[in-house]
């Protein structure tokens, strides 16, 4: 009887949990941890590509250089699925793992934040957004009279009431990822600290930027990204932006799903100062500011913010400042201005150790890129 009771009680608890727990908690416990194929469990909206792909050209010596075993061993330990290098506008190295290939989707996670930043720059250029210094309440009635501006959101210094916790099932970040009403969630928050003083990484800032874009342009985030970014870049495949619910809004801070080759287009666009095939897609002055460290800010540890711009990370390496986009499971787009190169890495894991503000594995991919660039130099 005691054994039967031991078995029955956990079953009853689980059943009660799934009957009465909030939807987002049921999802969180069902899927347990985020992964790169979460687009298969969320609703999605297409970010449509154009009718004509602009494929990457391959250099004559494409994939003729192999990575040394010492590098490969470290790379393999973090469960990669894709690694590629673009040099001087051409594909020179490309490698896939598991069953992934050139057209395989992967969640970008926070790489999406960097994409949203580019869209903000475009909207300002078009006059859809008057100024980066517009108060966010000018576009979002729930924030009317609150002191934060669009620029504060971009700089991660808005003072938003948001706890960027990935481990707690009750955190606002978990609610945002697994919940089904992002707009209501964001509209229930407020600005609780003085904007423009302290850098505090918050996914809610990016979600508010996306809501501003939606209001300013009259388009969904996916449609605006399609018209102003994905089609102009000649993407090979439609991307998928995961939604909070059927016909809902995009999870702007995390969930842009595409393949390694098309992610590389974002890097090439940044490398070419916002131009693609001679057309200015993102305004150059905005991009210059977006890729500049916000040294007027301090972070919560009191350090000067010399590692972050407008939703783009900045890492010093080999005598230059490397802009890069990054996601929590090791999604990276690195841009190398001096060497005219772009490195994309996608995978399941990121190093848990940090060096300054950067995950330790970021330096592994910088080392990998340098090795490849030296061997593919003209």
LONU-463998 format. One record per residue (C-alpha): residue in one letter; z, x, y. Coordinates in steps of 0.1 Angstrom, whole numbers, plus 5000, padded with zeros to 4 digits. Layout:
// LONU-463998
AZXY
...
END
This chain:
// LONU-463998
X500050005000
X500950285024
X497550455017
X495750135024
X497650085057
X496750445067
X493050365062
X493050015078
X494850105110
X492250355123
X489450115114
X491149835134
X491650065163
X488050175163
X486849815160
X489149705189
X487850005210
X484249905205
X485049545213
X486949585245
X486249935259
X483849955289
X480250005281
X480150365294
X483050465272
X481450315241
X478250505249
X480250825255
X482050805222
X478950705203
X476750995216
X479851225221
X478151505240
X475051515262
X471951685247
X468451765258
X466951475239
X469151205256
X466051045270
X465650885236
X468950685241
X468450595278
X466050375295
X463350575314
X460850535342
X457650745341
X456951005367
X453250975363
X450951275363
X447451255377
X444251195358
X443251555358
X445651825346
X445452165362
X446252375331
X447752725334
X445353005328
X446353255302
X446053625308
X443953825284
X447053995271
X448953665266
X451853695242
X450954055232
X454354175243
X457354105219
X460954095231
X463154365216
X465554265189
X468554335212
X467454065237
X466253825211
X469553825193
X471353735225
X468753465234
X468853315199
X472653285200
X472453015227
X470052795207
X466952805229
X463952575225
X461552725251
X461053045270
X457953125292
X456853355320
X454253285346
X453053605364
X450553605393
X449853235386
X448953285349
X450853225317
X451653565301
X454453485276
X455553165258
X457853115229
X459252805212
X462052735187
X462852455163
X460052195165
X459552225202
X456152305217
X454152295250
X454351915253
X457951865241
X460351685264
X463751825274
X466351695297
X466551905328
X470151815335
X471051955370
X467552115375
X466851765387
X469051825417
X466652095429
X463751855424
X465451595446
X465951855473
X462151915474
X461551545477
X464051525507
X462051795524
X458751605518
X460351285532
X461451455563
X457951605568
X456451255565
X458851105589
X460450875563
X463751045571
X464251115608
X466451425604
X468651605579
X471451535604
X471151165601
X474451005590
X474050875555
X475350535567
X472050505586
X470350445552
X473250325530
X475250035545
X478250105522
X478650435541
X478250295576
X480550475600
X481350755576
X480951115589
X478751275563
X475051355569
X472051415547
X472451785553
X476051775541
X474951615509
X472251885504
X474852155510
X477452005486
X479851975515
X480051605521
X483651555513
X482751275488
X485451125466
X483951265434
X485551455406
X482951675388
X484651665354
X482651685322
X485451675297
X487351365307
X485951035294
X487450855324
X485851075351
X483350945376
X480851185362
X481151035327
X480850685342
X477650795360
X476050945330
X476850675305
X477350375328
X474950095336
X475350045374
X475050365394
X474450195426
X477749995424
X479550315413
X478350515443
X478850235468
X482450215457
X483150575468
X483850715503
X484151035523
X487651165520
X487451515533
X485951655565
X482251725559
X480652065565
X483652275558
X484252315520
X481552355493
X482352135464
X479752085436
X479351705431
X476551525413
X477351225434
X475851405464
X472451415447
X472751055436
X473250955472
X470251155483
X468150965458
X469450635471
X468550745506
X465050845494
X464650505478
X465650325510
X463650545533
X460350545513
X460550195498
X459650345464
X461650425433
X462550795430
X460150825401
X457250675420
X457850895450
X458151205428
X454851105411
X452951055444
X454351355463
X455051615436
X453951555401
X450351445408
X449751715435
X451051975411
X448551875384
X451251825358
X450051805322
X452251515311
X454051215326
X457651305331
X460551065323
X463451005346
X466350835328
X467750515343
X471250365344
X469950035329
X466649865322
X464649855355
X467650025371
X467850345393
X467250705382
X470050935372
X468851165400
X471451435395
X470651505359
X467951345339
X464451445347
X462651505314
X459651725310
X458152025292
X458452395299
X454952445313
X455352155338
X458852275348
X457152605356
X455052425382
X458252355402
X458952735402
X455452825412
X455552575441
X458752745454
X457253085448
X454252995469
X456352865498
X455752505491
X451952535486
X449952435456
X446252525454
X446252575492
X447852235500
X451252235516
X453352005494
X456852095506
X457152195542
X457652575545
X460552555572
X462552325549
X462052535519
X463052845538
X466352685547
X466752535513
X466652885498
X469053045523
X472753085514
X475152855532
X477453135543
X479152925569
X480852735541
X483752845518
X484252705483
X487452565469
X488652925459
X488153045495
X484953245487
X481953245511
X479153045497
X476453315494
X475153165462
X473852815471
X471252665495
X470152305495
X470552225459
X469052555448
X471152845434
X470753205447
X471553505426
X471153875437
X469354085412
X467454415413
X467554425451
X466354075459
X467853725461
X466453515432
X466353135438
X466852935407
X467452585394
X469952535365
X471252275341
X474452255322
X472952335288
X471052635299
X467952475316
X466652735341
X463752785365
X463953135380
X461653245409
X460853615415
X459353655449
X458654025448
X457154025413
X455253695419
X456753545387
X458453235373
X460653225342
X461552895325
X464252865298
X465252545280
X467852505252
X470952355239
X473652595251
X474752785282
X477253075283
X480752955291
X481653275310
X480853305347
X480053615368
X480853515404
X479253175406
X476653225379
X476753165342
X476653495323
X473553405305
X471653375338
X471753755338
X470453765303
X467253575314
X466953795345
X466954095322
X464453925299
X462153855328
X462354205341
X461454345306
X458454115304
X457354175339
X457454555334
X455354525303
X452854275319
X452554465352
X449054505365
END
